[in-house]
Amino acid sequence: MQRDLAPLARFLSCPESGIDHNGELSLFIPHCPALAGPLLLFRLKRTGFSLCRALIREGGILLSARR
């Protein structure tokens, strides 16, 4: 099974692209293993986000943060 990782790669290169008009980010990454959570949080913190959370949900990870 091959998955298209281009949207995730774009998000990781420019996380600002996912924020709304209130400066909040909410992103569900399907089929993402729980082990990737700390790495995704690290990336968000390094790019200036705060209140970062990674919640493990059935089928993936739900990321939330604020700018």
Summary of the structure (lengths in Angstrom):
residues: 67
radius of gyration: 11.4
end to end distance: 35.1
largest distance: 36.9
contacts: 154
relative contact order: 0.24
helix: 37%
strand: 34%
